[in-house]
Amino acid sequence: MSLENKSASYIFHLLKKGEISARELLKDCRERFNERDHKLNAFVATSWKRAEKKAKKIDEKRKAGEELPPLSGIPIAIKDNMARRRDTMTCCSNFLADFYPGYSATVVEKLEKAGAVIIGRTNMDEMAMGSTTEKSAYFPTRNPHDLHRVPGGSSGGSAAAVGGGIVPLALGSETGGSIRQPASFCGVYGLRPTYGRVSRFGLVAYASSLDQIGPFAADLDDLWLIFCHLAGKDERDQTTFAGKDLKRMGENFDPPGLRVALPREYLEKVEDEEISKRLEHVCVSLEKAGVKIEEVSLIDPIRALAVYSVIATAEASSNLARFDGIRFGPEPEGVDNWEDFIKKSRAEGFGEEVKNRIALGALVLSSEYRKDYFDRALMVREEIRKELEELWQRFDLILSPATPTPAFELGSGMEISLQKYMSDILAIPASLAGMPAISLPAGLNEDGLPLGLQLMGPMWSEPLLIDFAEFIKQITGFGAEVKFRAEGGSGS
């Protein structure tokens, strides 16, 4: 029985009734992995033996009549920057090539407690620094809809694994737009929760005031299901909050009268006419359904990008100072003092993108430039947050494109390089403000590439975001575009 394109909730229903076993689910998943991942390169490591043991235990519990948690038997992938005890974790960097954490991230513990079967770790841009998953120390991941194109980044492996139909659910992490942008490029749903809603304990830090873990899914109910299992206060992460109750309106959701802002500055950054047309179509459909939509002036995304670039690199230079070759990392030969030892270790262990961002971060934190760059960026970040808080006095949600373009081609030409740095520009304001946002599919263009839209809401508004995304799906027919186009290239 093939369960491709079936929701996690439906799969669990079959498992609970005894119509399929957890081991059969895992076998079905592994067959798709074997068929596709040698071209997609979504995974950097798998743990089939460990997954088989977990699936066997689930089957034994079911046969014994024990109550099964709601993610039991569901194959799930995690990004390669989340710790899992007795498993590798490399952040797709040579610096951590032989690192095995002695503990598990809180999100991993929660998934395993909920019965999920983790099948492996997904590819990413090294240390989460990139927008294409081409900066991985291993290989580039490819878009399941066109193997000549990028899946987005830095969580491109997770998005491709879901968009390519290998797993129904996956975890990613986001600093600027590393969940929403690849979700848009791969035609699936991606949720960035409110900052502090999900524990970051066990996540390798990029920029601690921006980082957040979130899920990818091909089904909104599944997205909600996994999010509910991830959310909650964690004593090991002092930035977490209990937040508001996790409760959706479901069938009682009544969208007429909701006020939705359409930021013109976002619309001006869109380079693809088809994306603009899809957004217009959605707006017309919403207005017919009684939703009030108004175009507004909001934060210029270019300004937000500049602020983000300063803060993220500054925090990265501080966070990555621990990677010195002493506690872990490559041990260089032929050096006779600590300073040269650390320099050579970092030079050999990190790729160019990571080194460039560390250098930029160190520069903006230096005594000569800190006041003009880092301190000023913090002030503007607060202005952005306040501007959004004021907007919530008049509107319930913000609707916009998720990215300026569909997925672009793999490569390093100047035009494409500029696209890479601008591709998550529309996601950054929510990250700076710590507010939740979701990327949702808006169909395919003429080339068969997914297009995406974005919803942003105030703090703790994840239930509203998912309910409204479901409403958009109902009135437009736009849903996840799970597809593996095998003829699109030969992989790396």
C-alpha positions in Angstrom: 0.0 0.0 0.0 1.5 3.3 -1.1 0.8 6.2 1.3 2.3 8.9 -0.8 0.4 12.2 -0.5 -1.6 10.8 2.4 -1.8 13.0 5.5 -0.1 12.0 8.8 -3.5 12.1 10.4 -4.9 9.6 7.9 -1.9 7.4 8.2 -2.2 7.3 12.0 -5.9 6.4 11.5 -5.0 3.4 9.5 -2.3 2.4 12.0 -4.7 2.7 14.9 -7.2 0.5 13.2 -4.6 -2.1 12.4 -4.9 -1.7 8.6 -1.2 -1.0 8.3 1.7 -1.5 10.6 4.4 1.0 11.6 7.0 -1.3 9.9 5.0 -1.3 6.7 4.8 2.5 6.9 8.6 2.7 7.3 9.1 0.3 4.4 6.9 2.4 2.2 8.8 5.5 3.1 12.2 3.8 2.5 11.1 2.7 -1.0 10.3 6.4 -1.9 13.7 7.4 -0.4 15.6 4.8 -2.4 13.7 5.9 -5.6 14.2 9.6 -5.2 16.9 10.8 -2.8 19.8 9.9 -5.0 18.6 12.7 -7.3 17.1 15.0 -4.7 19.9 14.9 -2.1 17.5 15.9 0.6 19.2 13.8 3.3 22.8 13.7 4.6 22.3 10.8 7.0 19.7 8.2 7.6 19.0 6.0 10.6 16.9 3.1 9.3 18.0 0.5 11.9 17.0 2.9 14.7 13.7 3.7 12.9 13.0 -0.1 12.5 13.4 -0.6 16.2 11.0 2.3 17.0 8.5 1.0 14.4 8.6 -2.5 16.0 7.9 -1.1 19.5 4.9 0.8 18.1 3.5 -2.3 16.5 4.0 -4.2 19.8 2.1 -1.5 21.7 -0.8 -1.5 19.3 -1.1 -5.3 19.4 -1.1 -5.1 23.2 -4.0 -2.7 23.1 -2.0 0.3 24.5 -3.0 3.8 23.6 -0.8 5.3 20.9 0.2 9.0 20.8 -1.0 10.8 17.6 2.3 10.8 15.7 2.9 7.1 16.2 4.6 5.5 13.2 4.8 8.7 11.2 8.1 9.0 9.3 9.7 12.4 10.0 12.9 14.1 9.0 14.9 16.6 11.1 17.4 19.3 9.9 21.0 18.5 10.5 21.4 21.2 13.2 19.2 19.6 15.8 20.9 17.3 18.4 19.8 13.7 18.7 21.5 11.4 21.2 23.7 8.7 19.6 23.3 10.3 16.2 25.6 12.5 14.1 25.0 16.3 13.9 27.2 18.2 11.5 25.3 21.3 10.5 26.5 20.3 7.0 29.9 21.6 8.0 33.3 19.9 7.9 33.9 21.5 11.3 31.5 19.0 12.9 32.1 16.0 10.6 32.7 13.6 13.5 30.5 15.2 16.2 28.0 13.0 18.1 25.9 15.0 20.7 25.4 13.3 24.0 21.8 14.6 24.4 18.7 15.3 22.3 17.1 18.6 21.4 13.8 19.3 23.2 11.9 19.2 19.9 13.5 15.8 19.1 12.5 14.4 22.5 8.9 15.7 22.0 8.7 14.1 18.6 9.9 10.7 19.9 7.6 10.9 22.9 4.7 11.6 20.4 5.6 8.3 18.6 7.2 9.8 15.5 9.8 7.7 13.6 12.7 9.8 12.7 14.3 8.4 9.6 17.2 10.8 9.1 18.8 14.2 8.9 18.3 16.7 6.1 20.7 18.7 4.1 21.1 22.5 4.8 23.4 25.4 4.1 26.4 25.2 6.3 25.6 26.4 9.8 22.2 27.6 8.4 23.9 30.4 6.5 22.4 30.5 3.0 19.2 30.5 1.0 19.6 27.7 -1.5 21.2 24.6 0.3 24.1 24.9 -2.1 26.4 26.0 0.7 26.3 22.6 2.3 29.7 21.0 2.8 28.3 17.8 1.2 26.3 18.5 -1.9 23.4 20.8 -3.1 19.9 19.6 -2.6 17.6 19.9 -5.7 14.0 21.1 -6.0 11.6 18.1 -6.4 9.6 20.0 -9.1 12.7 20.7 -11.2 16.1 19.1 -10.4 17.9 21.9 -12.1 16.6 24.4 -9.5 17.2 25.1 -5.8 14.8 24.0 -3.1 15.6 27.2 -1.1 17.5 27.3 2.2 18.8 27.0 4.6 16.2 24.2 5.4 16.1 23.1 1.8 16.6 19.4 2.6 13.5 19.3 4.9 11.4 21.2 2.3 12.5 18.9 -0.5 11.9 15.8 1.6 8.3 16.8 2.1 7.7 18.4 -1.3 9.2 15.3 -2.9 6.9 13.0 -1.1 9.5 11.1 0.9 8.0 12.1 4.3 4.8 13.8 5.3 6.5 16.0 8.0 9.9 17.5 8.6 11.5 20.0 11.0 13.5 23.0 9.9 14.9 26.1 11.6 14.7 29.7 10.6 16.7 32.8 11.3 15.5 35.1 8.5 13.3 33.0 6.2 14.8 29.5 6.2 11.4 27.8 6.7 9.0 29.9 4.7 11.2 30.5 1.6 12.0 26.8 0.9 8.4 25.9 1.7 7.4 28.3 -1.0 9.9 27.0 -3.5 8.9 23.4 -2.9 5.2 23.9 -2.8 4.4 22.9 0.8 3.4 24.6 4.1 6.0 26.0 6.4 5.4 27.7 9.8 7.7 30.0 11.7 6.2 30.1 15.2 6.2 33.1 17.5 9.7 33.6 18.9 9.9 31.6 22.2 6.9 29.4 21.3 9.2 26.4 20.5 12.3 25.5 22.5 15.7 26.0 20.9 17.5 23.8 23.3 19.7 21.4 21.2 19.6 23.6 18.1 23.0 24.9 17.0 22.7 28.6 17.2 23.2 31.0 14.3 21.6 34.2 15.6 20.0 33.5 19.0 17.6 36.4 19.1 16.2 35.4 15.7 16.4 31.6 15.5 13.3 29.5 15.7 12.4 25.9 14.9 9.3 25.1 12.9 7.6 22.4 10.8 7.0 21.6 7.1 4.0 19.7 6.0 1.9 18.9 3.0 -1.3 19.2 5.0 -2.5 22.0 7.3 -4.0 19.7 9.9 -0.7 17.9 10.0 1.2 21.2 10.4 -1.0 22.1 13.3 -0.6 18.6 14.9 3.2 18.7 14.9 3.3 22.3 16.0 1.1 21.5 19.0 3.6 18.8 20.0 6.6 21.2 19.6 5.2 24.2 21.4 5.6 24.9 25.1 7.8 26.3 27.8 11.1 24.6 28.3 13.2 25.1 31.5 16.3 24.5 29.4 15.6 27.4 27.1 14.9 30.6 29.1 13.6 32.4 26.0 10.5 30.1 25.8 7.1 31.1 27.0 3.9 29.2 27.8 2.0 31.5 25.4 -1.7 31.5 24.8 -3.8 28.3 24.5 -3.3 26.3 21.4 -6.9 26.1 20.1 -8.2 26.4 16.6 -11.7 27.5 15.7 -12.1 24.7 13.1 -15.6 24.5 11.7 -16.5 27.6 13.8 -14.0 29.8 12.0 -15.9 32.8 10.6 -13.6 34.8 8.3 -16.1 37.5 7.1 -15.2 40.7 8.8 -11.5 39.9 9.3 -9.2 42.7 8.4 -6.2 41.9 6.2 -3.4 44.3 5.3 -1.7 44.1 1.9 1.7 45.9 2.2 2.5 47.8 -1.0 6.2 47.8 -0.3 6.1 44.0 -0.4 4.2 44.0 -3.7 6.9 46.3 -5.2 9.6 43.7 -4.6 7.9 41.0 -6.5 9.7 40.2 -9.8 7.4 37.5 -11.1 4.1 38.5 -12.7 2.5 35.2 -12.0 3.1 35.6 -8.3 1.3 39.0 -8.4 -1.6 37.4 -10.3 -2.0 34.6 -7.8 -2.0 37.1 -5.0 -4.6 39.2 -6.8 -6.8 36.1 -7.4 -6.6 35.2 -3.7 -7.5 38.8 -2.6 -10.6 38.9 -5.0 -11.7 35.5 -3.6 -11.3 36.7 0.0 -13.2 39.9 -0.6 -16.1 38.0 -2.2 -16.2 35.9 1.0 -16.5 39.0 3.2 -12.9 39.5 4.2 -11.8 43.2 4.3 -8.5 43.8 2.5 -6.7 47.1 2.5 -3.5 48.1 0.9 -1.2 49.8 3.4 2.3 51.2 3.7 4.6 49.1 5.8 8.2 48.4 6.5 10.4 48.6 3.5 11.8 45.1 3.2 15.1 46.4 2.0 15.5 48.3 5.2 14.6 45.2 7.2 17.1 43.2 5.2 19.9 45.6 6.1 19.0 45.4 9.8 18.8 41.7 9.7 22.2 41.4 8.0 23.9 43.3 10.7 22.2 41.6 13.7 22.4 38.1 12.3 26.1 38.3 11.4 27.0 40.0 14.7 25.3 37.2 16.7 26.8 34.6 14.5 30.3 35.8 15.0 29.7 35.5 18.8 27.9 32.2 18.7 30.5 30.5 16.4 33.4 31.7 18.5 33.1 28.4 20.4 34.1 26.5 17.2 37.8 26.8 17.8 39.2 23.3 17.1 39.8 22.7 20.8 36.5 21.2 22.0 35.5 19.9 18.6 36.5 20.4 15.0 39.6 19.7 12.9 42.9 19.7 14.7 45.4 21.3 12.4 49.0 20.1 12.2 52.2 22.1 12.0 51.3 25.0 14.4 53.1 25.8 17.7 50.8 28.4 19.4 47.1 28.6 20.3 46.3 31.6 18.1 47.6 30.0 15.0 45.9 26.7 16.0 42.5 28.3 16.2 42.9 30.4 13.0 44.0 27.3 11.0 41.2 25.1 12.5 38.5 27.6 11.6 40.0 28.3 8.2 40.0 24.5 7.4 36.7 23.7 9.0 34.4 26.5 7.7 33.3 27.2 4.2 33.6 30.6 2.5 30.0 31.8 3.3 30.4 31.1 7.0 33.8 32.8 7.2 32.4 35.8 5.3 29.5 36.2 7.7 31.7 35.7 10.8 34.1 38.4 9.5 31.2 40.8 8.8 29.8 40.2 12.2 33.1 40.8 13.9 33.4 44.0 12.0 30.1 45.5 13.0 30.8 44.6 16.6 34.2 46.3 16.6 34.6 49.4 18.7 35.0 51.5 15.5 31.8 50.4 13.9 29.5 49.1 16.6 27.6 52.4 17.3 27.0 53.2 13.6 25.9 49.6 12.7 25.0 47.2 15.4 23.5 49.6 17.9 21.7 51.4 15.2 20.4 48.1 13.8 18.9 47.3 17.2 17.1 50.6 17.3 15.6 50.1 13.9 14.6 46.6 14.8 12.6 48.0 17.7 11.0 50.5 15.3 9.9 47.7 13.0 8.4 45.8 15.9 6.5 48.8 17.1 5.3 49.5 13.6 3.8 46.0 13.4 2.3 46.2 16.9 0.5 49.4 15.8 -0.7 47.7 12.7 -2.4 45.0 14.7 -4.6 47.7 16.2 -6.3 48.0 12.8 -5.7 44.6 11.2 -5.8 40.9 12.1 -3.3 39.6 9.5 -0.9 40.6 6.8 -1.1 38.9 3.4 1.8 39.1 0.9 3.9 37.0 -1.5 6.3 34.7 0.2 9.2 35.3 -2.2 9.9 37.7 -5.0 10.3 34.8 -7.5 9.8 31.1 -7.9 12.8 28.8 -7.3 15.7 29.8 -9.5 18.3 27.7 -11.2 21.3 26.1 -9.4 24.4 28.2 -10.2 26.7 31.0 -9.1 26.2 33.7 -11.8 26.0 37.3 -10.6 22.3 37.6 -11.4 21.5 34.4 -9.5 23.7 35.3 -6.6 21.8 38.5 -6.1 18.5 36.5 -6.2 19.8 34.3 -3.5 20.4 37.1 -1.1 17.1 38.7 -1.9 15.0 35.6 -2.0 13.8 35.7 1.6 13.5 39.5 1.8 9.8 39.3 2.4 10.1 36.9 5.3 12.6 39.0 7.3 10.3 41.6 9.0 8.4 38.8 10.9 11.7 37.3 12.0 13.0 40.6 13.4 9.8 41.2 15.3 9.5 37.7 16.6 6.0 37.3 15.1 4.6 34.1 13.6 4.2 33.6 9.9 3.2 30.8 7.5 4.1 30.1 3.8 1.3 28.6 1.9 1.1 27.2 -1.7 -0.5 29.2 -4.5 -0.4 26.7 -7.3 2.1 26.1 -10.0 3.3 28.5 -12.8 3.6 27.6 -16.5 6.9 25.9 -15.9 5.5 23.7 -13.2 7.2 25.6 -10.4 5.4 26.2 -7.1 4.3 29.8 -6.1 3.9 30.8 -2.5 2.1 33.4 -0.4 2.7 34.4 3.2 0.5 35.2 6.1 1.8 37.1 9.2 0.1 37.6 12.4 0.6 39.1 15.9 2.3 37.2 18.7 0.7 33.8 19.5 -1.6 33.9 16.5 -0.6 30.5 15.0 -4.2 29.2 15.3 -5.6 32.1 13.3 -2.8 31.7 10.7 -3.6 28.1 10.1 -7.3 28.5 10.2 -7.1 31.4 7.6 -4.7 29.4 5.5 -7.2 26.5 5.5 -9.9 29.0 4.4 -7.8 30.2 1.5 -7.3 26.6 0.4 -11.0 26.0 0.5 -12.0 29.1 -1.6 -9.2 28.9 -4.1 -8.3 25.2 -4.3 -4.6 26.0 -3.7 -3.0 23.2 -1.7 0.4 21.6 -1.3 2.1 20.6 -4.6 3.8 17.3 -3.6 5.6 16.0 -6.7 8.9 14.4 -7.7 9.8 15.2 -11.3 12.4 12.6 -12.0 13.3 13.8 -15.4 14.5 17.1 -14.1 18.2 16.2 -13.9 20.6 13.7 -12.7 21.5 14.9 -9.2 25.1 15.5 -8.0 
